[in-house]
Structure formats: C-alpha cells, structure tokens
Amino acid sequence: MSKRIITIGRTYGSGGRLIGREVAVKLGYTFYDKELIELAAKECGFSPDFIQANEQRSSFGFFSNLTSHGFSYSKDTLPPADMLFVAQCKVIQDVASKEDCVIVGRCADYVLRDFPNCLHVFIRSTEEDCIHRAITYYGIPKEKAAEEIRKMDRHRGAHCKRYTDRTWGASENYDMMLNTARFGIEGCVDLICDAANRSKETVRDIVY
C-alpha cells in the first residue's frame, strides 16, 4: 500500500510549520521540514548551514553566494541552485515512498503531484496575525516584521515559479486552503487530520 503524505505550503508567519508538526504528532506521521536540509546536503555535497541560509534565494543571489564560498560549475553540470532543487526533489520523493509523513514547504506539493494518497494543504493568515507571530515567535523587530514577511513571501513565490512554473498559493494546486486567523492553530490541525482520515476511508472504499 502506498504511503500517506500531507504537504503543507504556507505564507511566512502563518503558523504552517507548527500546524504541520502538530498534525504529524496527532496522526503518528514523521515530520519533515528542516530535516530535509541535512538529507539534501548529503545528496548534493553542500553544508546544511549553507543550504538553510540560501535554499530559497533567487538563482542569481544563490549563485553569487556559492561562488564566494568557492563552489563552481561548468557547462557540463547544473548550476548550484538547480543542483540543490534536484537534490531536494530526490529526498522528498524518497521519504514519501518509505513512510507516512508531513512535509512542509520546498514545493513538495509539486514534487509529489503524481504520488497517490497525498493531501496538499496551503496555510495563510491575515497580515496582522502574521506580524504578531513573526514578532512573538520569530523574534523579528516590530518595525521590520511587515517587510520581512513580504520579502520571505516574495522569495517563496519566485522560487515556486522558477522551479514549478506554478503560481505559489494558487488554490488549484491544493486540496485545502486554511486561514489560521479564522480557525486558529488547533482548529487547522483538527481540520487537516479530519481530511486525512476521510481520505484514508475513501482510499479503502476504492481498494476494497
């Protein structure tokens, strides 16, 4: 039987990572977010710290940082930013084929678009709620929070467009879109878990 996967895309400050972790705990799934960085690092040979700092930069900025760290590529190899994306795709597909899991970010909804038993979720919230979370939990100064949120979301949107040719956060790419300002963290967790369980019931009906 194929594994059950939940992918979670999210706007910065919406609480998507926390929701993903709580969903994984509640369903007994393995949780992957930053854990994917170490796995991708082993795959492509970059340090985890470097990947974490640069994985969603634009290709130009990413390349500039790599060259300053002594990395290079030739016409016979992929640019470093593309190497990283390919490595992360391989890692995501590998973990998805082995165990039930929740995967946060990294275009996992696209990477696993052909995998059965995937529930694709996107989490967003109001600007006010995202700013509050960025200040309270991420330690971002109040006067910089709004711009940091916009910057991170621009990076995520550009990354998604470059590697998937999809519009980041577009409803047609997801099974569920939830607003944490309306439902709260726990409410979103419950809704996702309920949807995952209903999906399992549907799969059993089809199989048997």
VEXKOLDO-241985 format. One record per atom (N, C-alpha, C): x negated, y negated, z; residue number from 1. Coordinates in steps of 0.1 Angstrom, whole numbers, plus 5000, padded with zeros to 4 digits. Atoms other than C-alpha are relative to their C-alpha. Layout:
REM residues N
<torvo <X, Y, Z>, NUM>
...
REM end
This chain:
REM residues 208
<torvo <4992, 5012, 5000>, 1>
<torvo <5000, 5000, 5000>, 1>
<torvo <4991, 4988, 5000>, 1>
<torvo <5008, 5012, 5001>, 2>
<torvo <4987, 4965, 4991>, 2>
<torvo <5001, 4992, 5014>, 2>
<torvo <5000, 5008, 4987>, 3>
<torvo <4978, 4942, 5020>, 3>
<torvo <5009, 4988, 4999>, 3>
<torvo <4991, 5011, 4999>, 4>
<torvo <5000, 4914, 5032>, 4>
<torvo <4991, 4987, 5003>, 4>
<torvo <5008, 5012, 4999>, 5>
<torvo <4985, 4879, 5027>, 5>
<torvo <5008, 4988, 5001>, 5>
<torvo <4994, 5013, 4999>, 6>
<torvo <4995, 4844, 5037>, 6>
<torvo <4989, 4990, 4997>, 6>
<torvo <5009, 5011, 5003>, 7>
<torvo <4977, 4815, 5021>, 7>
<torvo <5007, 4987, 5005>, 7>
<torvo <4995, 5013, 4995>, 8>
<torvo <4980, 4780, 5037>, 8>
<torvo <4992, 4989, 4994>, 8>
<torvo <5006, 5013, 5004>, 9>
<torvo <4973, 4748, 5019>, 9>
<torvo <5005, 4989, 5009>, 9>
<torvo <4995, 5010, 4991>, 10>
<torvo <4976, 4716, 5039>, 10>
<torvo <4993, 4987, 4998>, 10>
<torvo <5006, 5013, 5000>, 11>
<torvo <4971, 4679, 5040>, 11>
<torvo <4992, 4998, 5013>, 11>
<torvo <5009, 5002, 4989>, 12>
<torvo <4945, 4666, 5063>, 12>
<torvo <5008, 4994, 5012>, 12>
<torvo <4993, 5005, 4988>, 13>
<torvo <4958, 4661, 5099>, 13>
<torvo <5014, 5006, 5002>, 13>
<torvo <4986, 4994, 4999>, 14>
<torvo <4990, 4681, 5093>, 14>
<torvo <5001, 5011, 5010>, 14>
<torvo <5000, 4989, 4990>, 15>
<torvo <4980, 4709, 5117>, 15>
<torvo <5000, 5013, 4993>, 15>
<torvo <5000, 4988, 5008>, 16>
<torvo <4978, 4735, 5089>, 16>
<torvo <4991, 5011, 5005>, 16>
<torvo <5010, 4990, 4995>, 17>
<torvo <4947, 4752, 5103>, 17>
<torvo <5006, 5006, 5013>, 17>
<torvo <4995, 4995, 4987>, 18>
<torvo <4963, 4755, 5138>, 18>
<torvo <5012, 5009, 4997>, 18>
<torvo <4988, 4991, 5003>, 19>
<torvo <4995, 4769, 5123>, 19>
<torvo <4995, 5013, 4994>, 19>
<torvo <5006, 4988, 5005>, 20>
<torvo <4975, 4794, 5103>, 20>
<torvo <4995, 5010, 5010>, 20>
<torvo <5006, 4992, 4990>, 21>
<torvo <4957, 4806, 5133>, 21>
<torvo <5011, 5006, 5009>, 21>
<torvo <4989, 4995, 4991>, 22>
<torvo <4989, 4809, 5154>, 22>
<torvo <5008, 5011, 4992>, 22>
<torvo <4993, 4990, 5008>, 23>
<torvo <5006, 4828, 5126>, 23>
<torvo <4992, 5013, 5000>, 23>
<torvo <5008, 4988, 5000>, 24>
<torvo <4977, 4852, 5124>, 24>
<torvo <5001, 5008, 5013>, 24>
<torvo <4999, 4994, 4987>, 25>
<torvo <4978, 4859, 5161>, 25>
<torvo <5014, 5007, 5002>, 25>
<torvo <4986, 4995, 4998>, 26>
<torvo <5016, 4864, 5161>, 26>
<torvo <5003, 5012, 4991>, 26>
<torvo <4997, 4989, 5008>, 27>
<torvo <5016, 4888, 5132>, 27>
<torvo <4989, 5011, 5001>, 27>
<torvo <5011, 4990, 4999>, 28>
<torvo <4983, 4906, 5141>, 28>
<torvo <4992, 5000, 4988>, 28>
<torvo <5008, 5000, 5012>, 29>
<torvo <4966, 4895, 5109>, 29>
<torvo <4986, 4994, 5003>, 29>
<torvo <5013, 5006, 4999>, 30>
<torvo <4929, 4885, 5105>, 30>
<torvo <5001, 4985, 4995>, 30>
<torvo <5000, 5014, 5003>, 31>
<torvo <4924, 4847, 5103>, 31>
<torvo <4987, 4996, 4993>, 31>
<torvo <5011, 5004, 5007>, 32>
<torvo <4901, 4832, 5077>, 32>
<torvo <5001, 4985, 4997>, 32>
<torvo <5001, 5014, 5004>, 33>
<torvo <4891, 4795, 5074>, 33>
<torvo <4985, 4998, 4999>, 33>
<torvo <5015, 5003, 5001>, 34>
<torvo <4855, 4785, 5082>, 34>
<torvo <4993, 5013, 5000>, 34>
<torvo <5007, 4987, 5001>, 35>
<torvo <4847, 4822, 5085>, 35>
<torvo <4997, 5004, 4985>, 35>
<torvo <5003, 4998, 5014>, 36>
<torvo <4848, 4822, 5047>, 36>
<torvo <4987, 4994, 4996>, 36>
<torvo <5012, 5007, 5004>, 37>
<torvo <4819, 4798, 5046>, 37>
<torvo <4988, 5009, 5002>, 37>
<torvo <5012, 4992, 4998>, 38>
<torvo <4794, 4823, 5061>, 38>
<torvo <5000, 5012, 4990>, 38>
<torvo <4999, 4989, 5009>, 39>
<torvo <4807, 4851, 5038>, 39>
<torvo <4996, 4994, 4986>, 39>
<torvo <5004, 5005, 5013>, 40>
<torvo <4803, 4828, 5007>, 40>
<torvo <4985, 4996, 5000>, 40>
<torvo <5014, 5003, 4999>, 41>
<torvo <4769, 4817, 5019>, 41>
<torvo <4991, 5012, 4997>, 41>
<torvo <5007, 4987, 5003>, 42>
<torvo <4757, 4853, 5018>, 42>
<torvo <5001, 5003, 4986>, 42>
<torvo <4997, 4996, 5014>, 43>
<torvo <4772, 4857, 4984>, 43>
<torvo <4991, 4991, 4990>, 43>
<torvo <5007, 5008, 5010>, 44>
<torvo <4755, 4827, 4967>, 44>
<torvo <4987, 4995, 5005>, 44>
<torvo <5014, 5003, 4996>, 45>
<torvo <4724, 4821, 4989>, 45>
<torvo <4999, 4986, 5006>, 45>
<torvo <5001, 5013, 4993>, 46>
<torvo <4733, 4786, 5003>, 46>
<torvo <5002, 5002, 5015>, 46>
<torvo <4999, 4999, 4986>, 47>
<torvo <4731, 4779, 5040>, 47>
<torvo <5015, 4997, 5004>, 47>
<torvo <4987, 5003, 4996>, 48>
<torvo <4765, 4779, 5058>, 48>
<torvo <5002, 4985, 5004>, 48>
<torvo <4998, 5014, 4996>, 49>
<torvo <4759, 4744, 5072>, 49>
<torvo <5001, 4991, 4987>, 49>
<torvo <5000, 5008, 5012>, 50>
<torvo <4752, 4731, 5037>, 50>
<torvo <5014, 5001, 4993>, 50>
<torvo <4987, 4998, 5006>, 51>
<torvo <4784, 4747, 5023>, 51>
<torvo <5011, 4993, 5007>, 51>
<torvo <4990, 5006, 4992>, 52>
<torvo <4805, 4734, 5051>, 52>
<torvo <5000, 4985, 4998>, 52>
<torvo <5001, 5014, 5002>, 53>
<torvo <4793, 4699, 5045>, 53>
<torvo <5004, 4995, 4986>, 53>
<torvo <4999, 5004, 5014>, 54>
<torvo <4797, 4699, 5008>, 54>
<torvo <5010, 5008, 4991>, 54>
<torvo <4992, 4991, 5009>, 55>
<torvo <4822, 4725, 4996>, 55>
<torvo <5011, 4993, 4993>, 55>
<torvo <4990, 5007, 5008>, 56>
<torvo <4849, 4700, 4986>, 56>
<torvo <4997, 4987, 4995>, 56>
<torvo <5005, 5012, 5007>, 57>
<torvo <4828, 4672, 4973>, 57>
<torvo <5003, 5001, 4985>, 57>
<torvo <5000, 5000, 5014>, 58>
<torvo <4831, 4662, 4937>, 58>
<torvo <4988, 5007, 4994>, 58>
<torvo <5011, 4993, 5005>, 59>
<torvo <4809, 4681, 4914>, 59>
<torvo <4987, 4992, 4999>, 59>
<torvo <5012, 5009, 5001>, 60>
<torvo <4786, 4651, 4908>, 60>
<torvo <4994, 4999, 5014>, 60>
<torvo <5006, 5001, 4986>, 61>
<torvo <4782, 4645, 4946>, 61>
<torvo <4994, 5012, 5005>, 61>
<torvo <5006, 4988, 4995>, 62>
<torvo <4777, 4681, 4953>, 62>
<torvo <4987, 5003, 4993>, 62>
<torvo <5013, 4997, 5007>, 63>
<torvo <4750, 4685, 4926>, 63>
<torvo <4989, 4991, 5005>, 63>
<torvo <5011, 5009, 4995>, 64>
<torvo <4732, 4654, 4939>, 64>
<torvo <4995, 5004, 5013>, 64>
<torvo <5005, 4995, 4987>, 65>
<torvo <4731, 4668, 4974>, 65>
<torvo <4992, 5013, 4999>, 65>
<torvo <5008, 4987, 5001>, 66>
<torvo <4719, 4702, 4962>, 66>
<torvo <4986, 4997, 4995>, 66>
<torvo <5014, 5003, 5005>, 67>
<torvo <4690, 4687, 4942>, 67>
<torvo <4992, 4993, 5010>, 67>
<torvo <5008, 5006, 4990>, 68>
<torvo <4680, 4666, 4971>, 68>
<torvo <4995, 5010, 5011>, 68>
<torvo <5004, 4989, 4991>, 69>
<torvo <4677, 4699, 4991>, 69>
<torvo <4991, 5010, 4993>, 69>
<torvo <5010, 4991, 5007>, 70>
<torvo <4655, 4715, 4965>, 70>
<torvo <5007, 5011, 4991>, 70>
<torvo <4993, 4991, 5009>, 71>
<torvo <4682, 4735, 4946>, 71>
<torvo <5000, 4995, 4986>, 71>
<torvo <4999, 5004, 5014>, 72>
<torvo <4682, 4735, 4908>, 72>
<torvo <5007, 5011, 4992>, 72>
<torvo <4994, 4990, 5008>, 73>
<torvo <4699, 4753, 4880>, 73>
<torvo <4996, 4997, 4985>, 73>
<torvo <5004, 5001, 5014>, 74>
<torvo <4692, 4759, 4843>, 74>
<torvo <5012, 5002, 4991>, 74>
<torvo <4989, 4998, 5010>, 75>
<torvo <4713, 4762, 4811>, 75>
<torvo <5005, 5015, 5001>, 75>
<torvo <4996, 4986, 5000>, 76>
<torvo <4715, 4800, 4818>, 76>
<torvo <5007, 5003, 5013>, 76>
<torvo <4993, 4998, 4987>, 77>
<torvo <4731, 4796, 4853>, 77>
<torvo <5011, 4990, 5001>, 77>
<torvo <4990, 5010, 4997>, 78>
<torvo <4762, 4779, 4866>, 78>
<torvo <4995, 4989, 5008>, 78>
<torvo <5003, 5011, 4991>, 79>
<torvo <4760, 4745, 4882>, 79>
<torvo <5003, 5005, 5015>, 79>
<torvo <4998, 4996, 4987>, 80>
<torvo <4757, 4749, 4920>, 80>
<torvo <5014, 4999, 5006>, 80>
<torvo <4987, 5002, 4995>, 81>
<torvo <4792, 4736, 4927>, 81>
<torvo <5009, 5012, 4995>, 81>
<torvo <4993, 4989, 5006>, 82>
<torvo <4806, 4762, 4903>, 82>
<torvo <4996, 5014, 5006>, 82>
<torvo <5005, 4988, 4993>, 83>
<torvo <4784, 4789, 4919>, 83>
<torvo <5008, 5002, 5013>, 83>
<torvo <4993, 4999, 4987>, 84>
<torvo <4800, 4781, 4952>, 84>
<torvo <5014, 5004, 4999>, 84>
<torvo <4986, 4996, 5002>, 85>
<torvo <4835, 4783, 4939>, 85>
<torvo <5002, 5014, 4996>, 85>
<torvo <4999, 4986, 5004>, 86>
<torvo <4829, 4816, 4922>, 86>
<torvo <4997, 5009, 5012>, 86>
<torvo <5003, 4992, 4988>, 87>
<torvo <4814, 4830, 4954>, 87>
<torvo <5012, 5000, 5010>, 87>
<torvo <4989, 5001, 4991>, 88>
<torvo <4843, 4818, 4975>, 88>
<torvo <5012, 5008, 4994>, 88>
<torvo <4989, 4992, 5006>, 89>
<torvo <4868, 4834, 4950>, 89>
<torvo <4997, 5015, 5002>, 89>
<torvo <5003, 4986, 4998>, 90>
<torvo <4850, 4867, 4952>, 90>
<torvo <5002, 5004, 5015>, 90>
<torvo <4998, 4997, 4986>, 91>
<torvo <4850, 4866, 4990>, 91>
<torvo <5015, 5000, 5004>, 91>
<torvo <4986, 5001, 4997>, 92>
<torvo <4887, 4856, 4992>, 92>
<torvo <5007, 5013, 4994>, 92>
<torvo <4994, 4988, 5006>, 93>
<torvo <4897, 4885, 4968>, 93>
<torvo <4996, 5012, 5007>, 93>
<torvo <5005, 4988, 4993>, 94>
<torvo <4875, 4909, 4987>, 94>
<torvo <5008, 5002, 5014>, 94>
<torvo <4993, 4998, 4987>, 95>
<torvo <4891, 4902, 5022>, 95>
<torvo <5014, 5003, 4998>, 95>
<torvo <4985, 4998, 5002>, 96>
<torvo <4926, 4901, 5007>, 96>
<torvo <5003, 5014, 4995>, 96>
<torvo <4998, 4986, 5005>, 97>
<torvo <4921, 4936, 4992>, 97>
<torvo <4997, 5010, 5012>, 97>
<torvo <5004, 4991, 4989>, 98>
<torvo <4909, 4950, 5026>, 98>
<torvo <5009, 5000, 5012>, 98>
<torvo <4993, 5001, 4988>, 99>
<torvo <4932, 4937, 5053>, 99>
<torvo <5011, 4989, 4999>, 99>
<torvo <4990, 5010, 4999>, 100>
<torvo <4963, 4918, 5062>, 100>
<torvo <4994, 4987, 5006>, 100>
<torvo <5007, 5012, 4996>, 101>
<torvo <4952, 4882, 5066>, 101>
<torvo <5007, 4987, 4997>, 101>
<torvo <4996, 5013, 5003>, 102>
<torvo <4959, 4845, 5067>, 102>
<torvo <4988, 4992, 4996>, 102>
<torvo <5012, 5008, 5005>, 103>
<torvo <4936, 4823, 5046>, 103>
<torvo <5004, 4986, 4998>, 103>
<torvo <4997, 5014, 5000>, 104>
<torvo <4935, 4786, 5050>, 104>
<torvo <4992, 4993, 4989>, 104>
<torvo <5007, 5008, 5010>, 105>
<torvo <4926, 4763, 5021>, 105>
<torvo <4993, 5007, 4989>, 105>
<torvo <5009, 4995, 5010>, 106>
<torvo <4900, 4769, 4994>, 106>
<torvo <5007, 5006, 4988>, 106>
<torvo <4993, 4997, 5012>, 107>
<torvo <4925, 4772, 4966>, 107>
<torvo <5004, 5015, 5000>, 107>
<torvo <4997, 4986, 4999>, 108>
<torvo <4935, 4807, 4979>, 108>
<torvo <5013, 5003, 4993>, 108>
<torvo <4987, 4997, 5007>, 109>
<torvo <4970, 4804, 4965>, 109>
<torvo <4998, 5003, 4985>, 109>
<torvo <5004, 4998, 5014>, 110>
<torvo <4954, 4801, 4930>, 110>
<torvo <4992, 5013, 4999>, 110>
<torvo <5009, 4989, 5001>, 111>
<torvo <4927, 4827, 4936>, 111>
<torvo <5008, 5013, 5001>, 111>
<torvo <4992, 4987, 4997>, 112>
<torvo <4953, 4853, 4948>, 112>
<torvo <5013, 4999, 4993>, 112>
<torvo <4987, 5002, 5007>, 113>
<torvo <4980, 4843, 4923>, 113>
<torvo <5006, 5013, 4995>, 113>
<torvo <4996, 4987, 5005>, 114>
<torvo <4981, 4878, 4909>, 114>
<torvo <5001, 5011, 5010>, 114>
<torvo <5000, 4990, 4989>, 115>
<torvo <4979, 4896, 4942>, 115>
<torvo <5015, 5002, 5004>, 115>
<torvo <4986, 4998, 4995>, 116>
<torvo <5012, 4913, 4953>, 116>
<torvo <5000, 4997, 5015>, 116>
<torvo <4998, 5001, 4985>, 117>
<torvo <5026, 4907, 4988>, 117>
<torvo <4993, 4987, 5005>, 117>
<torvo <5005, 5013, 4996>, 118>
<torvo <5013, 4871, 4990>, 118>
<torvo <5011, 4990, 5003>, 118>
<torvo <4991, 5011, 4996>, 119>
<torvo <5032, 4843, 5008>, 119>
<torvo <4992, 4988, 4999>, 119>
<torvo <5008, 5012, 5001>, 120>
<torvo <5019, 4809, 4997>, 120>
<torvo <5008, 4988, 5006>, 120>
<torvo <4994, 5011, 4992>, 121>
<torvo <5026, 4780, 5021>, 121>
<torvo <4992, 4988, 4999>, 121>
<torvo <5007, 5013, 4999>, 122>
<torvo <5018, 4743, 5020>, 122>
<torvo <5006, 4992, 5012>, 122>
<torvo <4996, 5008, 4988>, 123>
<torvo <5019, 4722, 5052>, 123>
<torvo <4996, 4985, 4998>, 123>
<torvo <5003, 5015, 5000>, 124>
<torvo <5022, 4684, 5052>, 124>
<torvo <5007, 4994, 5012>, 124>
<torvo <4993, 5007, 4989>, 125>
<torvo <5034, 4658, 5076>, 125>
<torvo <5000, 4985, 4997>, 125>
<torvo <4999, 5014, 5002>, 126>
<torvo <5041, 4621, 5079>, 126>
<torvo <4986, 4994, 5003>, 126>
<torvo <5013, 5007, 4998>, 127>
<torvo <5012, 4596, 5078>, 127>
<torvo <4998, 4998, 5015>, 127>
<torvo <5001, 5002, 4986>, 128>
<torvo <5019, 4587, 5114>, 128>
<torvo <4996, 5012, 5008>, 128>
<torvo <5003, 4987, 4993>, 129>
<torvo <5018, 4623, 5126>, 129>
<torvo <4985, 5004, 4997>, 129>
<torvo <5013, 4996, 5004>, 130>
<torvo <4986, 4630, 5106>, 130>
<torvo <4989, 4991, 5007>, 130>
<torvo <5009, 5009, 4994>, 131>
<torvo <4969, 4599, 5120>, 131>
<torvo <4999, 5003, 5015>, 131>
<torvo <5000, 4996, 4986>, 132>
<torvo <4979, 4609, 5156>, 132>
<torvo <4991, 5012, 5002>, 132>
<torvo <5008, 4988, 4998>, 133>
<torvo <4964, 4643, 5151>, 133>
<torvo <4985, 4998, 4997>, 133>
<torvo <5014, 5003, 5003>, 134>
<torvo <4932, 4630, 5135>, 134>
<torvo <4993, 4993, 5011>, 134>
<torvo <5006, 5007, 4989>, 135>
<torvo <4926, 4607, 5164>, 135>
<torvo <4999, 5009, 5012>, 135>
<torvo <5000, 4992, 4988>, 136>
<torvo <4936, 4631, 5191>, 136>
<torvo <4992, 5013, 5000>, 136>
<torvo <5006, 4987, 5001>, 137>
<torvo <4922, 4664, 5179>, 137>
<torvo <4987, 5000, 4992>, 137>
<torvo <5012, 5001, 5008>, 138>
<torvo <4895, 4654, 5154>, 138>
<torvo <4990, 4990, 5004>, 138>
<torvo <5009, 5010, 4995>, 139>
<torvo <4880, 4625, 5173>, 139>
<torvo <4997, 4989, 4990>, 139>
<torvo <5003, 5010, 5010>, 140>
<torvo <4883, 4601, 5144>, 140>
<torvo <5005, 4986, 5006>, 140>
<torvo <4996, 5013, 4995>, 141>
<torvo <4884, 4564, 5155>, 141>
<torvo <5013, 4995, 4994>, 141>
<torvo <4986, 5004, 5005>, 142>
<torvo <4919, 4549, 5152>, 142>
<torvo <4999, 4991, 4988>, 142>
<torvo <5001, 5009, 5011>, 143>
<torvo <4908, 4522, 5128>, 143>
<torvo <4995, 5006, 4987>, 143>
<torvo <5005, 4993, 5012>, 144>
<torvo <4893, 4547, 5104>, 144>
<torvo <5008, 5012, 4996>, 144>
<torvo <4992, 4988, 5002>, 145>
<torvo <4919, 4575, 5107>, 145>
<torvo <5007, 5000, 4986>, 145>
<torvo <4992, 5000, 5012>, 146>
<torvo <4942, 4565, 5078>, 146>
<torvo <4991, 5001, 4988>, 146>
<torvo <5009, 4999, 5012>, 147>
<torvo <4913, 4560, 5053>, 147>
<torvo <4994, 5014, 4999>, 147>
<torvo <5006, 4987, 5000>, 148>
<torvo <4897, 4593, 5064>, 148>
<torvo <5010, 5010, 4995>, 148>
<torvo <4989, 4991, 5005>, 149>
<torvo <4930, 4611, 5058>, 149>
<torvo <5001, 4999, 4985>, 149>
<torvo <4998, 5002, 5015>, 150>
<torvo <4934, 4596, 5023>, 150>
<torvo <4988, 5005, 4993>, 150>
<torvo <5013, 4995, 5006>, 151>
<torvo <4897, 4604, 5015>, 151>
<torvo <5000, 5015, 4999>, 151>
<torvo <5000, 4985, 5000>, 152>
<torvo <4900, 4640, 5025>, 152>
<torvo <5010, 5006, 4991>, 152>
<torvo <4990, 4995, 5009>, 153>
<torvo <4932, 4645, 5006>, 153>
<torvo <4997, 4997, 4986>, 153>
<torvo <5005, 5002, 5014>, 154>
<torvo <4917, 4629, 4975>, 154>
<torvo <4990, 5011, 4996>, 154>
<torvo <5010, 4990, 5003>, 155>
<torvo <4888, 4653, 4977>, 155>
<torvo <5007, 5014, 4998>, 155>
<torvo <4993, 4987, 5002>, 156>
<torvo <4911, 4683, 4981>, 156>
<torvo <5008, 5000, 4987>, 156>
<torvo <4992, 5000, 5013>, 157>
<torvo <4933, 4672, 4952>, 157>
<torvo <4991, 5001, 4988>, 157>
<torvo <5009, 5000, 5011>, 158>
<torvo <4903, 4666, 4929>, 158>
<torvo <4993, 5014, 4999>, 158>
<torvo <5005, 4986, 5000>, 159>
<torvo <4888, 4700, 4939>, 159>
<torvo <5009, 5010, 4994>, 159>
<torvo <4990, 4991, 5005>, 160>
<torvo <4920, 4718, 4932>, 160>
<torvo <5002, 4998, 4985>, 160>
<torvo <4998, 5002, 5014>, 161>
<torvo <4924, 4701, 4898>, 161>
<torvo <4989, 5005, 4992>, 161>
<torvo <5011, 4996, 5008>, 162>
<torvo <4889, 4708, 4887>, 162>
<torvo <4999, 5015, 4998>, 162>
<torvo <5002, 4985, 5001>, 163>
<torvo <4889, 4745, 4895>, 163>
<torvo <5012, 5008, 4997>, 163>
<torvo <4988, 4992, 5003>, 164>
<torvo <4925, 4755, 4890>, 164>
<torvo <5009, 4993, 4990>, 164>
<torvo <4991, 5008, 5009>, 165>
<torvo <4940, 4728, 4867>, 165>
<torvo <5014, 4999, 5005>, 165>
<torvo <4987, 5002, 4993>, 166>
<torvo <4969, 4726, 4892>, 166>
<torvo <5000, 4987, 5007>, 166>
<torvo <4999, 5012, 4992>, 167>
<torvo <4982, 4696, 4910>, 167>
<torvo <5002, 5005, 5014>, 167>
<torvo <5000, 4996, 4986>, 168>
<torvo <4974, 4701, 4947>, 168>
<torvo <5013, 4995, 5007>, 168>
<torvo <4988, 5003, 4993>, 169>
<torvo <5005, 4702, 4968>, 169>
<torvo <5013, 5000, 4992>, 169>
<torvo <4988, 5000, 5008>, 170>
<torvo <5029, 4706, 4939>, 170>
<torvo <5009, 5012, 5004>, 170>
<torvo <4991, 4990, 4994>, 171>
<torvo <5060, 4726, 4950>, 171>
<torvo <5000, 5013, 4992>, 171>
<torvo <4999, 4987, 5008>, 172>
<torvo <5059, 4751, 4921>, 172>
<torvo <4989, 5010, 5003>, 172>
<torvo <5011, 4991, 4997>, 173>
<torvo <5027, 4766, 4934>, 173>
<torvo <5001, 5007, 5013>, 173>
<torvo <4998, 4995, 4986>, 174>
<torvo <5041, 4776, 4968>, 174>
<torvo <5014, 5006, 5002>, 174>
<torvo <4987, 4994, 4996>, 175>
<torvo <5068, 4798, 4983>, 175>
<torvo <5007, 4991, 5010>, 175>
<torvo <4994, 5009, 4989>, 176>
<torvo <5073, 4774, 5013>, 176>
<torvo <4992, 4987, 5001>, 176>
<torvo <5006, 5012, 4996>, 177>
<torvo <5066, 4738, 5020>, 177>
<torvo <5006, 4995, 5013>, 177>
<torvo <4995, 5003, 4987>, 178>
<torvo <5069, 4727, 5056>, 178>
<torvo <4994, 4987, 5005>, 178>
<torvo <5004, 5013, 4994>, 179>
<torvo <5067, 4693, 5074>, 179>
<torvo <4999, 5002, 5015>, 179>
<torvo <5002, 4998, 4985>, 180>
<torvo <5052, 4695, 5109>, 180>
<torvo <5006, 4989, 5008>, 180>
<torvo <4993, 5011, 4993>, 181>
<torvo <5067, 4662, 5118>, 181>
<torvo <5015, 5003, 5003>, 181>
<torvo <4986, 4995, 4998>, 182>
<torvo <5101, 4678, 5114>, 182>
<torvo <5002, 5012, 5008>, 182>
<torvo <4998, 4987, 4994>, 183>
<torvo <5096, 4713, 5126>, 183>
<torvo <4991, 5002, 5012>, 183>
<torvo <5010, 4998, 4990>, 184>
<torvo <5066, 4710, 5149>, 184>
<torvo <4991, 5012, 4997>, 184>
<torvo <5010, 4989, 5002>, 185>
<torvo <5036, 4734, 5151>, 185>
<torvo <5007, 5013, 5002>, 185>
<torvo <4994, 4987, 4996>, 186>
<torvo <5055, 4762, 5168>, 186>
<torvo <5012, 5003, 4990>, 186>
<torvo <4989, 4998, 5010>, 187>
<torvo <5086, 4757, 5145>, 187>
<torvo <4995, 5005, 4987>, 187>
<torvo <5006, 4995, 5013>, 188>
<torvo <5064, 4761, 5114>, 188>
<torvo <4994, 5014, 5001>, 188>
<torvo <5005, 4987, 4998>, 189>
<torvo <5047, 4791, 5129>, 189>
<torvo <5012, 5010, 4999>, 189>
<torvo <4989, 4990, 5000>, 190>
<torvo <5081, 4808, 5135>, 190>
<torvo <5006, 5001, 4986>, 190>
<torvo <4994, 4999, 5014>, 191>
<torvo <5094, 4799, 5100>, 191>
<torvo <4991, 5009, 4991>, 191>
<torvo <5009, 4993, 5009>, 192>
<torvo <5063, 4813, 5083>, 192>
<torvo <5000, 5015, 5004>, 192>
<torvo <4999, 4986, 4996>, 193>
<torvo <5064, 4845, 5104>, 193>
<torvo <5013, 5007, 4996>, 193>
<torvo <4987, 4994, 5004>, 194>
<torvo <5101, 4850, 5097>, 194>
<torvo <5000, 5003, 4985>, 194>
<torvo <5001, 4998, 5014>, 195>
<torvo <5094, 4845, 5060>, 195>
<torvo <4991, 5012, 4996>, 195>
<torvo <5009, 4989, 5002>, 196>
<torvo <5065, 4870, 5061>, 196>
<torvo <5007, 5013, 5003>, 196>
<torvo <4993, 4988, 4996>, 197>
<torvo <5087, 4896, 5079>, 197>
<torvo <5011, 5003, 4990>, 197>
<torvo <4990, 4998, 5010>, 198>
<torvo <5115, 4891, 5054>, 198>
<torvo <4994, 5005, 4987>, 198>
<torvo <5007, 4996, 5012>, 199>
<torvo <5090, 4895, 5025>, 199>
<torvo <4997, 5015, 5001>, 199>
<torvo <5004, 4985, 4998>, 200>
<torvo <5079, 4929, 5040>, 200>
<torvo <5013, 5008, 4998>, 200>
<torvo <4987, 4992, 5001>, 201>
<torvo <5116, 4940, 5042>, 201>
<torvo <5004, 5001, 4985>, 201>
<torvo <4997, 4999, 5015>, 202>
<torvo <5121, 4931, 5005>, 202>
<torvo <4991, 5010, 4993>, 202>
<torvo <5010, 4991, 5007>, 203>
<torvo <5089, 4950, 4995>, 203>
<torvo <5004, 5014, 5003>, 203>
<torvo <4996, 4986, 4997>, 204>
<torvo <5101, 4981, 5014>, 204>
<torvo <5013, 5004, 4992>, 204>
<torvo <4988, 4997, 5008>, 205>
<torvo <5135, 4979, 4996>, 205>
<torvo <4997, 5003, 4986>, 205>
<torvo <5004, 4997, 5014>, 206>
<torvo <5118, 4978, 4962>, 206>
<torvo <4993, 5013, 4999>, 206>
<torvo <5009, 4988, 5001>, 207>
<torvo <5093, 5006, 4970>, 207>
<torvo <5009, 5013, 5003>, 207>
<torvo <4993, 4988, 4996>, 208>
<torvo <5118, 5030, 4986>, 208>
<torvo <5014, 5000, 4994>, 208>
REM end
